[in-house]
Amino acid sequence: MAEELKSLDDLKSAVSGTEGADAAEVTINREPVRDELGRSYATGKRKDAVARVWVKPGTGKVSVNGKEMSKYFARPVLQLIVNQPFDVSGVKGEFDVYATVTGGGLSGQAGAVKHGISKALQLFDPALRSSLKAAGFLTRDSRVVERKKFGRRKARRSFQFSKR
């Protein structure tokens, strides 16, 4: 080593390479990702459900497995879950969604479609990423059902104890 380090500031400047390098100067420039038809594609997952989602500019029509959203997700709570990314990012009624969902139940499928819509929206328009990320919609909820163990009735529930 040619020069001696006498303080932590010397070490910091030696490691960073320059004296005044700020971490704030480093910004990631995100480009929109769209196919030849002007759509963005993303995969959303929740529990055992997997949703393939395409988003394109339109009138706000949401189609899930070839059906209208209100027909596929009949419960209003599930429709609310699917529409959350549009409400948070402030683009309600500006995008058409086509989704195919497999696996899991209706609740998991609604969560998977929500996750897919969020990811596809941020790919279509990177400016929406900050609001979707702040709401936690870009993070995959990794909670899944615990497996059943042998010698037990369910994953943790034991058989009923009988003294006699």
DSSP file (Angstrom, degrees, kcal/mol; ACC not computed):
  #  RESIDUE AA STRUCTURE BP1 BP2  ACC     N-H-->O    O-->H-N    N-H-->O    O-->H-N    TCO  KAPPA ALPHA  PHI   PSI    X-CA   Y-CA   Z-CA
    1    1 A M              0   0    0      0, 0.0     3,-0.0     0, 0.0     0, 0.0   0.000 360.0 360.0 360.0 129.0    0.0    0.0    0.0
    2    2 A A        +     0   0    0      1,-0.1     2,-0.4     2,-0.0     0, 0.0   0.887 360.0  41.0 -78.1 -40.3    1.5    3.3   -1.1
    3    3 A E  S    S-     0   0    0      0, 0.0     2,-0.3     0, 0.0    -1,-0.1  -0.876  78.5-126.3-116.4 146.0   -0.4    5.6    1.3
    4    4 A E        -     0   0    0     -2,-0.4     2,-0.6    -3,-0.0    -2,-0.0  -0.653  17.2-136.2 -86.0 138.9   -1.3    5.2    5.0
    5    5 A L        +     0   0    0     -2,-0.3     3,-0.1     1,-0.1    -1,-0.0  -0.869  26.3 172.2 -96.0 122.5   -4.9    5.5    6.2
    6    6 A K        +     0   0    0     -2,-0.6     2,-0.3     1,-0.1    -1,-0.1   0.623  60.5  19.5-106.6 -17.2   -5.1    7.5    9.3
    7    7 A S  S  > S-     0   0    0      1,-0.1     4,-1.6     0, 0.0    -1,-0.1  -0.918  78.4-104.0-145.8 171.3   -8.9    8.0    9.8
    8    8 A L  H  > S+     0   0    0     -2,-0.3     4,-2.6     1,-0.2     5,-0.1   0.817 118.1  59.5 -67.6 -30.8  -12.2    6.6    8.8
    9    9 A D  H  > S+     0   0    0      2,-0.2     4,-2.3     1,-0.2    -1,-0.2   0.893 104.1  50.6 -64.5 -39.0  -12.7    9.5    6.3
   10   10 A D  H  > S+     0   0    0      2,-0.2     4,-1.9     1,-0.2    -1,-0.2   0.910 111.4  48.6 -62.7 -40.9   -9.5    8.5    4.5
   11   11 A L  H  X S+     0   0    0     -4,-1.6     4,-2.3     2,-0.2    -2,-0.2   0.915 110.3  51.0 -64.3 -43.1  -10.8    4.9    4.3
   12   12 A K  H  X S+     0   0    0     -4,-2.6     4,-2.4     1,-0.2     5,-0.2   0.906 111.8  46.4 -62.2 -42.9  -14.2    6.1    3.0
   13   13 A S  H  X S+     0   0    0     -4,-2.3     4,-1.4     1,-0.2    -1,-0.2   0.837 112.0  51.7 -70.2 -31.3  -12.7    8.2    0.3
   14   14 A A  H  < S+     0   0    0     -4,-1.9    -2,-0.2    -5,-0.2    -1,-0.2   0.881 113.3  44.3 -70.5 -37.7  -10.3    5.4   -0.7
   15   15 A V  H  < S+     0   0    0     -4,-2.3    -2,-0.2     1,-0.2    -1,-0.2   0.915 114.6  47.0 -73.3 -43.6  -13.2    2.9   -1.0
   16   16 A S  H  < S-     0   0    0     -4,-2.4    -1,-0.2    -5,-0.2    -2,-0.2   0.767  98.7-137.6 -72.8 -24.3  -15.6    5.3   -2.9
   17   17 A G  S  < S+     0   0    0     -4,-1.4     2,-0.3    -5,-0.2    -1,-0.1  -0.038  76.9  56.9  94.4 -33.3  -12.9    6.3   -5.3
   18   18 A T  S >  S-     0   0    0      1,-0.1     3,-0.6     3,-0.0    -2,-0.1  -0.931  77.9-128.3-130.6 156.4  -13.8   10.0   -5.3
   19   19 A E  T 3  S+     0   0    0     -2,-0.3    -1,-0.1     1,-0.2    -3,-0.1   0.932 103.1  32.9 -68.1 -47.9  -14.1   12.6   -2.5
   20   20 A G  T 3  S+     0   0    0      2,-0.1     2,-0.5    -7,-0.0    -1,-0.2  -0.098  76.0 143.5-108.0  35.8  -17.6   13.9   -3.2
   21   21 A A    <   -     0   0    0     -3,-0.6     2,-0.4    -8,-0.0    -3,-0.0  -0.646  31.3-162.5 -79.4 122.0  -19.5   10.9   -4.6
   22   22 A D    >   -     0   0    0     -2,-0.5     3,-0.7     1,-0.1     4,-0.3  -0.818  22.9-141.8-104.4 144.2  -23.1   11.0   -3.4
   23   23 A A  G >  S+     0   0    0     -2,-0.4     3,-0.9     1,-0.2    -1,-0.1   0.736  99.7  68.1 -71.8 -22.0  -25.4    8.0   -3.5
   24   24 A A  G 3  S+     0   0    0      1,-0.2    -1,-0.2     3,-0.0    -3,-0.0   0.740  87.7  66.0 -70.4 -22.3  -28.2   10.3   -4.4
   25   25 A E  G <  S+     0   0    0     -3,-0.7     2,-0.8     1,-0.0    -1,-0.2   0.750  81.8  88.0 -71.2 -22.2  -26.6   10.9   -7.8
   26   26 A V    <   +     0   0    0     -3,-0.9     2,-0.4    -4,-0.3    -1,-0.0  -0.684  57.8 168.5 -82.6 111.6  -27.2    7.3   -8.9
   27   27 A T        -     0   0    0     -2,-0.8     2,-0.6     2,-0.0    -3,-0.0  -0.962  32.4-130.6-124.8 143.5  -30.6    7.0  -10.4
   28   28 A I        -     0   0    0     -2,-0.4     2,-0.8     2,-0.0    -2,-0.0  -0.821  16.4-147.9 -93.9 121.6  -32.1    4.1  -12.4
   29   29 A N        -     0   0    0     -2,-0.6     2,-0.4     2,-0.0    -2,-0.0  -0.803  16.7-158.6 -91.3 109.7  -33.6    5.1  -15.6
   30   30 A R        -     0   0    0     -2,-0.8    97,-0.0    96,-0.0    -2,-0.0  -0.749   0.7-153.2 -95.0 133.6  -36.5    2.7  -16.3
   31   31 A E        -     0   0    0     -2,-0.4     2,-0.1    94,-0.1    94,-0.1  -0.782  27.8-102.8 -99.9 145.3  -37.9    2.3  -19.8
   32   32 A P        -     0   0    0      0, 0.0     2,-0.6     0, 0.0    92,-0.2  -0.440  31.0-144.5 -64.0 140.8  -41.5    1.2  -20.5
   33   33 A V        +     0   0    0     90,-2.6     2,-0.3    87,-0.2     8,-0.2  -0.930  34.3 152.8-112.8 110.5  -41.7   -2.4  -21.5
   34   34 A R        -     0   0    0     -2,-0.6     6,-0.2     6,-0.1     2,-0.1  -0.967  35.1-129.6-137.3 151.2  -44.4   -3.1  -24.1
   35   35 A D    >   -     0   0    0      4,-2.6     3,-1.8    -2,-0.3     5,-0.0  -0.220  46.7 -83.4 -88.5-173.6  -45.0   -5.7  -26.9
   36   36 A E  T 3  S+     0   0    0      1,-0.3    -1,-0.1     2,-0.1    -2,-0.0   0.693 129.5  55.1 -67.4 -17.6  -45.8   -5.0  -30.5
   37   37 A L  T 3  S-     0   0    0      2,-0.1    -1,-0.3    19,-0.0     3,-0.1   0.367 120.3-106.5 -94.0   4.1  -49.5   -4.6  -29.7
   38   38 A G  S <  S+     0   0    0     -3,-1.8     2,-0.3     1,-0.3    -2,-0.1   0.704  77.9 130.1  80.7  21.1  -48.8   -1.9  -27.1
   39   39 A R        -     0   0    0     17,-0.1    -4,-2.6    15,-0.0     2,-0.4  -0.718  49.8-142.2-105.9 156.8  -49.5   -4.2  -24.1
   40   40 A S  E     -A   55   0A   0     15,-2.5    15,-2.6    -2,-0.3     2,-0.4  -0.954  17.8-154.4-114.0 140.7  -47.4   -4.9  -21.0
   41   41 A Y  E     +A   54   0A   0     -2,-0.4     2,-0.3    13,-0.2    13,-0.2  -0.903  19.2 161.4-117.7 141.5  -47.3   -8.4  -19.5
   42   42 A A  E     -A   53   0A   0     11,-2.2    11,-2.9    -2,-0.4     2,-0.5  -0.987  31.0-129.2-152.4 157.2  -46.7   -9.6  -16.0
   43   43 A T  E     -A   52   0A   0     -2,-0.3     2,-0.4     9,-0.2     9,-0.2  -0.937  22.5-165.3-109.3 128.7  -47.2  -12.6  -13.8
   44   44 A G  E     -A   51   0A   0      7,-2.8     7,-3.3    -2,-0.5     2,-0.4  -0.899   4.4-169.1-113.7 144.6  -48.9  -12.3  -10.4
   45   45 A K  E     +A   50   0A   0     -2,-0.4    96,-0.4     5,-0.2     2,-0.3  -0.980  14.7 162.9-135.0 146.4  -48.9  -14.9   -7.7
   46   46 A R  E >   -A   49   0A   0      3,-1.9     3,-2.5    -2,-0.4    66,-0.2  -0.873  68.1 -36.9-160.6 127.7  -50.7  -15.3   -4.4
   47   47 A K  T 3  S-     0   0    0     94,-0.7    57,-0.0    96,-0.5    97,-0.0  -0.382 126.0 -26.6  52.1-120.9  -51.1  -18.5   -2.4
   48   48 A D  T 3  S+     0   0    0     -2,-0.1     2,-0.3    -3,-0.1    -1,-0.3   0.373 116.0 105.7-100.1   4.5  -51.4  -21.3   -5.0
   49   49 A A  E <   -A   46   0A   0     -3,-2.5    -3,-1.9    54,-0.1     2,-0.4  -0.646  48.3-168.1 -90.6 140.9  -52.9  -19.0   -7.7
   50   50 A V  E     -AB  45 102A   0     52,-2.6    52,-2.1    -2,-0.3     2,-0.5  -0.996   5.0-166.8-127.9 126.7  -50.9  -17.8  -10.7
   51   51 A A  E     -AB  44 101A   0     -7,-3.3    -7,-2.8    -2,-0.4     2,-0.6  -0.950  12.4-156.2-118.5 131.1  -52.2  -15.0  -12.9
   52   52 A R  E     -AB  43 100A   0     48,-2.9    48,-2.2    -2,-0.5     2,-0.4  -0.932  25.4-169.2-100.9 122.9  -50.9  -14.0  -16.3
   53   53 A V  E     -AB  42  99A   0    -11,-2.9   -11,-2.2    -2,-0.6     2,-0.4  -0.946  18.0-169.6-125.9 131.4  -51.9  -10.4  -16.9
   54   54 A W  E     -AB  41  98A   0     44,-2.7    44,-2.4    -2,-0.4     2,-0.4  -0.972  10.7-167.9-115.1 133.4  -51.8   -8.1  -20.0
   55   55 A V  E     +AB  40  97A   0    -15,-2.6   -15,-2.5    -2,-0.4    42,-0.2  -0.976  13.6 161.1-123.5 132.9  -52.5   -4.4  -19.6
   56   56 A K  E     - B   0  96A   0     40,-2.2    40,-3.4    -2,-0.4   -17,-0.1  -0.977  47.4 -84.1-144.3 157.3  -53.1   -1.9  -22.4
   57   57 A P  E    S+ B   0  95A   0      0, 0.0    38,-0.3     0, 0.0     2,-0.2  -0.344  74.3 108.2 -61.6 140.3  -54.7    1.5  -22.7
   58   58 A G  S    S-     0   0    0     36,-2.4    -3,-0.0    -2,-0.0    38,-0.0  -0.817  77.8 -52.1-175.5-144.6  -58.4    1.4  -23.0
   59   59 A T  S    S-     0   0    0     -2,-0.2    37,-0.1     2,-0.1    35,-0.1   0.381  80.7 -90.3-107.3   2.1  -61.7    2.1  -21.2
   60   60 A G        +     0   0    0      1,-0.3     2,-0.4    34,-0.1    36,-0.2   0.650  69.4 156.2  98.9  17.2  -61.2    0.2  -18.0
   61   61 A K        -     0   0    0     32,-0.1    36,-2.8     7,-0.0     2,-0.5  -0.644  24.6-161.4 -80.1 129.8  -62.6   -3.2  -19.0
   62   62 A V  E     -c   97   0A   0     -2,-0.4     7,-1.8    34,-0.2     2,-0.5  -0.961   7.1-173.9-115.9 122.3  -61.2   -6.1  -16.9
   63   63 A S  E     -cD  98  68A   0     34,-2.8    36,-2.9    -2,-0.5     2,-0.5  -0.969   2.3-171.4-119.2 124.8  -61.5   -9.7  -18.3
   64   64 A V  E >  S-cD  99  67A   0      3,-2.6     3,-2.0    -2,-0.5    36,-0.2  -0.971  74.9 -19.0-120.0 120.2  -60.6  -12.7  -16.2
   65   65 A N  T 3  S-     0   0    0     34,-3.1    -1,-0.2    -2,-0.5    35,-0.1   0.849 127.6 -53.8  51.9  39.4  -60.4  -16.1  -17.9
   66   66 A G  T 3  S+     0   0    0     33,-0.4     2,-0.3     1,-0.3    -1,-0.3   0.410 120.0 103.0  81.0  -2.6  -62.6  -14.8  -20.7
   67   67 A K  E <  S-D   64   0A   0     -3,-2.0    -3,-2.6     1,-0.1    -1,-0.3  -0.757  81.3 -96.6-109.9 158.6  -65.4  -13.6  -18.4
   68   68 A E  E >>  -D   63   0A   0     -2,-0.3     4,-2.4    -5,-0.2     3,-1.0  -0.429  37.1-118.0 -66.0 146.9  -66.2  -10.1  -17.2
   69   69 A M  H 3> S+     0   0    0     -7,-1.8     4,-2.9     1,-0.3    -1,-0.1   0.884 113.6  55.4 -58.5 -40.4  -64.7   -9.3  -13.8
   70   70 A S  H 34 S+     0   0    0      1,-0.2    -1,-0.3    -8,-0.2     9,-0.1   0.765 112.3  44.4 -66.5 -23.4  -68.1   -8.8  -12.1
   71   71 A K  H <4 S+     0   0    0     -3,-1.0     3,-0.4     1,-0.1    -2,-0.2   0.875 118.3  41.2 -83.9 -41.5  -69.1  -12.3  -13.3
   72   72 A Y  H  < S+     0   0    0     -4,-2.4     2,-0.9     1,-0.3    -2,-0.2   0.954 124.2  36.4 -73.2 -50.2  -65.8  -14.1  -12.4
   73   73 A F  S  < S+     0   0    0     -4,-2.9    -1,-0.3    -5,-0.2     6,-0.2  -0.789  73.5 171.4-102.2  88.3  -65.3  -12.3   -9.0
   74   74 A A        +     0   0    0     -2,-0.9    -1,-0.2    -3,-0.4    -2,-0.1   0.822  51.8  85.1 -71.7 -31.8  -68.9  -12.1   -7.9
   75   75 A R  S  > S-     0   0    0     -3,-0.2     4,-1.6     1,-0.1     3,-0.5  -0.526  77.1-137.4 -73.9 134.9  -68.2  -10.8   -4.4
   76   76 A P  H  > S+     0   0    0      0, 0.0     4,-2.2     0, 0.0     5,-0.1   0.817 102.1  61.2 -60.4 -31.1  -67.7   -7.0   -4.1
   77   77 A V  H  > S+     0   0    0      1,-0.2     4,-2.0     2,-0.2     5,-0.1   0.906 104.8  47.5 -62.6 -41.4  -64.7   -7.5   -1.8
   78   78 A L  H  > S+     0   0    0     -3,-0.5     4,-2.1     2,-0.2    -1,-0.2   0.877 110.8  51.1 -68.7 -37.5  -62.8   -9.4   -4.5
   79   79 A Q  H  X S+     0   0    0     -4,-1.6     4,-1.8     1,-0.2    -1,-0.2   0.882 109.0  52.4 -65.0 -37.2  -63.6   -6.8   -7.1
   80   80 A L  H  X S+     0   0    0     -4,-2.2     4,-0.8     2,-0.2    -2,-0.2   0.900 108.0  51.1 -63.3 -42.0  -62.3   -4.2   -4.7
   81   81 A I  H >< S+     0   0    0     -4,-2.0     3,-0.7     1,-0.2    -2,-0.2   0.917 110.2  48.7 -62.0 -44.1  -59.1   -6.1   -4.4
   82   82 A V  H 3< S+     0   0    0     -4,-2.1     4,-0.3     1,-0.2    -1,-0.2   0.850 112.9  48.0 -66.1 -34.2  -58.6   -6.3   -8.1
   83   83 A N  H >X S+     0   0    0     -4,-1.8     4,-1.7     1,-0.2     3,-0.6   0.555  84.9  93.9 -84.8  -7.9  -59.3   -2.6   -8.6
   84   84 A Q  H <X S+     0   0    0     -4,-0.8     4,-2.6    -3,-0.7     5,-0.3   0.879  79.1  55.6 -55.1 -44.6  -56.9   -1.4   -5.9
   85   85 A P  H 3> S+     0   0    0      0, 0.0     4,-1.9     0, 0.0    -1,-0.2   0.868 108.6  48.8 -59.8 -34.1  -53.8   -0.9   -8.1
   86   86 A F  H <>>S+     0   0    0     -3,-0.6     5,-1.8    -4,-0.3     4,-1.0   0.898 112.4  47.9 -70.2 -39.6  -55.8    1.5  -10.4
   87   87 A D  H  <5S+     0   0    0     -4,-1.7     3,-0.2     2,-0.2    -1,-0.2   0.918 113.5  46.8 -66.0 -44.0  -57.1    3.5   -7.4
   88   88 A V  H  <5S+     0   0    0     -4,-2.6    -2,-0.2     1,-0.2    -1,-0.2   0.900 117.0  42.0 -66.6 -41.8  -53.7    3.8   -5.7
   89   89 A S  H  <5S-     0   0    0     -4,-1.9    -1,-0.2    -5,-0.3    -2,-0.2   0.588 107.9-124.1 -84.9  -9.4  -51.9    4.9   -8.9
   90   90 A G  T  <5S+     0   0    0     -4,-1.0    -3,-0.2    -3,-0.2    -4,-0.1   0.807  78.4 113.5  76.2  30.2  -54.8    7.2  -10.0
   91   91 A V    > < +     0   0    0     -5,-1.8     3,-1.9    -6,-0.2     4,-0.4  -0.106  36.4 159.5-123.1  35.0  -55.4    5.6  -13.5
   92   92 A K  T 3  S+     0   0    0     -6,-0.5    -9,-0.0     1,-0.3   -32,-0.0  -0.392  71.5   9.8 -63.7 129.4  -58.9    4.2  -12.9
   93   93 A G  T 3  S+     0   0    0      2,-0.2    -1,-0.3    -2,-0.1   -32,-0.1   0.537 103.7  97.5  81.5   7.8  -60.7    3.6  -16.2
   94   94 A E  S <  S+     0   0    0     -3,-1.9   -36,-2.4   -35,-0.1     2,-0.4   0.570  75.8  54.0-102.7 -11.1  -57.6    4.2  -18.4
   95   95 A F  E     -B   57   0A   0     -4,-0.4     2,-0.4   -38,-0.3    -2,-0.2  -0.962  64.7-143.5-130.7 142.3  -56.4    0.6  -18.9
   96   96 A D  E     -B   56   0A   0    -40,-3.4   -40,-2.2    -2,-0.4     2,-0.4  -0.811  22.2-155.4 -95.2 143.3  -58.0   -2.6  -20.2
   97   97 A V  E     -Bc  55  62A   0    -36,-2.8   -34,-2.8    -2,-0.4     2,-0.5  -0.976  14.4-173.5-125.4 132.5  -56.9   -5.8  -18.5
   98   98 A Y  E     +Bc  54  63A   0    -44,-2.4   -44,-2.7    -2,-0.4     2,-0.4  -0.991  19.7 174.0-121.2 121.7  -56.9   -9.4  -19.8
   99   99 A A  E     -Bc  53  64A   0    -36,-2.9   -34,-3.1    -2,-0.5     2,-0.4  -0.963  23.7-162.2-131.9 144.4  -56.0  -12.0  -17.3
  100  100 A T  E     -B   52   0A   0    -48,-2.2   -48,-2.9    -2,-0.4     2,-0.4  -0.997  18.8-170.3-121.5 130.4  -55.8  -15.8  -17.1
  101  101 A V  E     +B   51   0A   0     -2,-0.4     2,-0.3   -50,-0.2   -50,-0.2  -0.950   8.0 177.8-125.5 139.0  -55.7  -17.3  -13.7
  102  102 A T  E     +B   50   0A   0    -52,-2.1   -52,-2.6    -2,-0.4     3,-0.1  -0.971  43.6  19.4-135.2 153.3  -55.1  -20.9  -12.5
  103  103 A G  S    S+     0   0    0     -2,-0.3   -54,-0.1   -54,-0.2   -53,-0.1   0.243  84.9  45.4  79.5 159.3  -54.9  -22.6   -9.2
  104  104 A G  S    S-     0   0    0    -56,-0.2    -1,-0.2   -55,-0.1     2,-0.1  -0.070  87.9 -62.4  70.6-170.0  -56.0  -21.7   -5.7
  105  105 A G     >  -     0   0    0     -3,-0.1     4,-2.3   -56,-0.0     5,-0.2  -0.391  57.0 -85.4-104.4-174.4  -59.4  -20.3   -4.7
  106  106 A L  H  > S+     0   0    0      1,-0.2     4,-2.4     2,-0.2     5,-0.2   0.877 125.4  51.7 -63.8 -38.9  -61.1  -17.1   -5.6
  107  107 A S  H  > S+     0   0    0      2,-0.2     4,-2.0     1,-0.2    -1,-0.2   0.932 112.9  44.5 -65.3 -45.5  -59.4  -15.0   -2.9
  108  108 A G  H  > S+     0   0    0      1,-0.2     4,-2.1     2,-0.2    -1,-0.2   0.869 112.6  52.7 -65.4 -36.3  -56.0  -16.2   -3.9
  109  109 A Q  H  X S+     0   0    0     -4,-2.3     4,-2.4     2,-0.2    -2,-0.2   0.890 107.5  51.0 -67.1 -39.0  -56.8  -15.6   -7.5
  110  110 A A  H  X S+     0   0    0     -4,-2.4     4,-2.2     1,-0.2    -2,-0.2   0.913 111.5  48.3 -63.8 -41.6  -58.0  -12.0   -6.8
  111  111 A G  H  X S+     0   0    0     -4,-2.0     4,-2.2     2,-0.2    -2,-0.2   0.872 110.9  51.1 -64.4 -37.0  -54.7  -11.4   -5.0
  112  112 A A  H  X S+     0   0    0     -4,-2.1     4,-2.5     2,-0.2    -2,-0.2   0.902 110.3  48.3 -67.3 -41.4  -52.8  -12.9   -7.9
  113  113 A V  H  X S+     0   0    0     -4,-2.4     4,-2.8     2,-0.2     5,-0.2   0.904 111.1  51.3 -65.2 -40.9  -54.6  -10.7  -10.5
  114  114 A K  H  X S+     0   0    0     -4,-2.2     4,-2.2     2,-0.2    -2,-0.2   0.921 111.3  47.5 -60.2 -45.1  -53.9   -7.6   -8.3
  115  115 A H  H  X S+     0   0    0     -4,-2.2     4,-2.2     1,-0.2    -2,-0.2   0.909 113.7  48.0 -63.3 -43.1  -50.2   -8.5   -8.1
  116  116 A G  H  X S+     0   0    0     -4,-2.5     4,-2.5     2,-0.2    -2,-0.2   0.900 110.7  50.3 -65.3 -41.7  -50.1   -9.0  -11.9
  117  117 A I  H  X S+     0   0    0     -4,-2.8     4,-2.7     2,-0.2    -2,-0.2   0.916 110.7  50.6 -62.0 -43.0  -51.9   -5.8  -12.6
  118  118 A S  H  X S+     0   0    0     -4,-2.2     4,-2.0    -5,-0.2    -2,-0.2   0.927 112.8  45.1 -61.5 -46.2  -49.5   -3.8  -10.4
  119  119 A K  H  X S+     0   0    0     -4,-2.2     4,-1.3    18,-0.2    -1,-0.2   0.899 114.6  48.4 -65.7 -40.1  -46.4   -5.3  -12.0
  120  120 A A  H  X S+     0   0    0     -4,-2.5     4,-2.4     2,-0.2    -2,-0.2   0.880 109.5  53.0 -68.6 -37.8  -47.8   -4.8  -15.5
  121  121 A L  H  X S+     0   0    0     -4,-2.7     4,-2.9     1,-0.2     7,-0.3   0.914 109.0  48.5 -62.7 -43.0  -48.8   -1.2  -14.8
  122  122 A Q  H  < S+     0   0    0     -4,-2.0    -1,-0.2     1,-0.2     7,-0.2   0.782 112.5  49.3 -72.4 -23.6  -45.3   -0.3  -13.5
  123  123 A L  H  < S+     0   0    0     -4,-1.3   -90,-2.6    -5,-0.2    -1,-0.2   0.864 113.2  46.9 -75.7 -36.8  -43.8   -1.9  -16.7
  124  124 A F  H  < S+     0   0    0     -4,-2.4    -2,-0.2     1,-0.3    -3,-0.2   0.936 132.9  14.0 -68.4 -46.9  -46.2    0.0  -18.9
  125  125 A D    ><  -     0   0    0     -4,-2.9     3,-2.2    -5,-0.2     4,-0.3  -0.869  65.3-165.3-133.3  98.7  -45.6    3.4  -17.1
  126  126 A P  G >  S+     0   0    0      0, 0.0     3,-1.1     0, 0.0     4,-0.4   0.674  84.9  73.1 -59.6 -17.0  -42.5    3.4  -14.8
  127  127 A A  G 3  S+     0   0    0      1,-0.2     3,-0.4     2,-0.1     4,-0.4   0.751  90.9  58.2 -68.1 -22.1  -43.8    6.7  -13.3
  128  128 A L  G <> S+     0   0    0     -3,-2.2     4,-2.0    -7,-0.3    -1,-0.2   0.595  82.6  88.6 -81.0 -10.6  -46.5    4.7  -11.5
  129  129 A R  H <> S+     0   0    0     -3,-1.1     4,-2.8    -4,-0.3     5,-0.3   0.868  81.2  55.0 -58.2 -42.1  -43.9    2.5   -9.7
  130  130 A S  H  > S+     0   0    0     -3,-0.4     4,-2.2    -4,-0.4    -1,-0.2   0.909 110.6  43.8 -63.4 -43.1  -43.4    4.7   -6.6
  131  131 A S  H  > S+     0   0    0     -4,-0.4     4,-1.4    -3,-0.2    -1,-0.2   0.895 116.5  47.0 -70.0 -38.3  -47.1    4.8   -5.7
  132  132 A L  H  <>S+     0   0    0     -4,-2.0     5,-2.2     2,-0.2     6,-0.5   0.888 114.0  47.7 -69.0 -38.3  -47.6    1.1   -6.3
  133  133 A K  H ><5S+     0   0    0     -4,-2.8     3,-0.9    -5,-0.2    -2,-0.2   0.889 108.6  54.0 -69.5 -39.0  -44.4    0.2   -4.3
  134  134 A A  H 3<5S+     0   0    0     -4,-2.2    -1,-0.2    -5,-0.3    -2,-0.2   0.848 108.3  50.2 -63.4 -33.5  -45.4    2.5   -1.4
  135  135 A A  T 3<5S-     0   0    0     -4,-1.4    -1,-0.3    -5,-0.1    -2,-0.2   0.595 115.1-119.6 -80.0 -10.6  -48.7    0.7   -1.2
  136  136 A G  T X 5S+     0   0    0     -3,-0.9     3,-0.5    -4,-0.5    -3,-0.2   0.689  74.4 128.7  83.5  19.3  -46.9   -2.7   -1.2
  137  137 A F  T 3 < +     0   0    0     -5,-2.2   -18,-0.2     1,-0.2   -19,-0.2   0.640  64.7  58.9 -84.4 -14.1  -48.5   -4.0   -4.3
  138  138 A L  T 3  S+     0   0    0     -6,-0.5     2,-0.5   -20,-0.1    -1,-0.2   0.534  87.5  90.3 -90.9  -6.3  -45.3   -5.0   -6.1
  139  139 A T  S <  S-     0   0    0     -3,-0.5     2,-0.4    -6,-0.1   -24,-0.0  -0.775  79.3-127.3 -92.8 131.0  -44.2   -7.4   -3.3
  140  140 A R        -     0   0    0     -2,-0.5     2,-0.9     1,-0.1   -94,-0.1  -0.638  18.3-129.4 -77.5 126.7  -45.4  -11.0   -3.6
  141  141 A D        -     0   0    0    -96,-0.4   -94,-0.7    -2,-0.4    -1,-0.1  -0.678  23.9-167.8 -77.1 107.0  -47.2  -12.2   -0.5
  142  142 A S        +     0   0    0     -2,-0.9     2,-0.3   -96,-0.1    -1,-0.2   0.404  42.2 123.0 -85.1   3.6  -45.3  -15.4    0.1
  143  143 A R        +     0   0    0      3,-0.0   -96,-0.5     0, 0.0     2,-0.3  -0.501  35.0 168.9 -70.3 127.0  -47.6  -16.9    2.7
  144  144 A V        -     0   0    0     -2,-0.3     2,-0.2   -98,-0.1    -2,-0.0  -0.859  43.1 -77.0-131.0 167.4  -48.9  -20.3    1.7
  145  145 A V        -     0   0    0     -2,-0.3     2,-0.2     1,-0.1    -1,-0.0  -0.432  49.9-118.1 -67.8 133.9  -50.8  -23.1    3.5
  146  146 A E        -     0   0    0     -2,-0.2     9,-0.1     1,-0.1    -1,-0.1  -0.478  33.8-109.0 -72.3 142.5  -48.6  -25.1    5.8
  147  147 A R        -     0   0    0     -2,-0.2     2,-0.3     1,-0.1    -1,-0.1  -0.334  31.7-103.1 -74.3 154.9  -48.3  -28.8    4.8
  148  148 A K        -     0   0    0      5,-0.1     2,-0.3     8,-0.0     7,-0.2  -0.590  34.5-141.1 -76.8 134.9  -50.0  -31.5    6.9
  149  149 A K    >   -     0   0    0      5,-0.8     3,-1.2    -2,-0.3     2,-0.1  -0.689  21.6-105.5 -95.4 150.6  -47.6  -33.5    9.1
  150  150 A F  T 3  S+     0   0    0     -2,-0.3     3,-0.1     1,-0.2    -1,-0.1  -0.416 105.0  30.4 -71.1 150.8  -47.9  -37.2    9.6
  151  151 A G  T 3  S+     0   0    0      1,-0.3     8,-0.4    -2,-0.1     2,-0.3   0.540 107.2  92.0  77.6   6.2  -49.3  -38.3   13.0
  152  152 A R  S <  S-     0   0    0     -3,-1.2    -1,-0.3     6,-0.1     6,-0.2  -0.895  76.6-130.7-129.1 160.5  -51.4  -35.2   13.2
  153  153 A R  S    S-     0   0    0      4,-2.1     2,-0.2    -2,-0.3     5,-0.2   0.891  91.7  -7.7 -77.9 -39.8  -55.0  -34.4   12.1
  154  154 A K  S    S-     0   0    0      3,-1.5    -5,-0.8    -3,-0.1    -2,-0.1  -0.455 106.0 -59.9-131.7-154.0  -54.0  -31.2   10.3
  155  155 A A  S    S-     0   0    0     -7,-0.2    -6,-0.1    -2,-0.2    -8,-0.1   0.912 130.8  -5.0 -65.0 -41.4  -50.8  -29.2   10.0
  156  156 A R  S    S+     0   0    0    -10,-0.1     2,-0.2     2,-0.1    -1,-0.1   0.579 106.4 105.4-125.0 -20.7  -50.6  -28.6   13.7
  157  157 A R        -     0   0    0     -5,-0.1    -4,-2.1     1,-0.1    -3,-1.5  -0.479  57.4-148.6 -71.8 129.2  -53.8  -30.0   15.2
  158  158 A S        -     0   0    0     -2,-0.2    -6,-0.1    -6,-0.2     2,-0.1  -0.434  27.0 -91.3 -88.1 167.5  -53.3  -33.3   17.1
  159  159 A F        -     0   0    0     -8,-0.4     2,-0.2    -2,-0.1    -1,-0.1  -0.421  60.2 -81.3 -70.5 157.6  -55.8  -36.1   17.4
  160  160 A Q        -     0   0    0     -2,-0.1     2,-0.3     1,-0.1    -1,-0.1  -0.414  47.9-123.6 -67.5 130.8  -58.1  -35.8   20.4
  161  161 A F        -     0   0    0     -2,-0.2     2,-0.5    -3,-0.1    -1,-0.1  -0.540  25.9-169.7 -76.8 136.4  -56.4  -37.1   23.5
  162  162 A S        -     0   0    0     -2,-0.3    -1,-0.0     1,-0.1    -2,-0.0  -0.979  13.7-167.5-128.2 118.9  -58.2  -40.0   25.4
  163  163 A K              0   0    0     -2,-0.5    -1,-0.1     1,-0.2    -2,-0.0   0.871 360.0 360.0 -73.4 -35.5  -57.0  -41.0   28.8
  164  164 A R              0   0    0      0, 0.0    -1,-0.2     0, 0.0    -2,-0.0   0.368 360.0 360.0-121.1 360.0  -59.1  -44.2   28.8
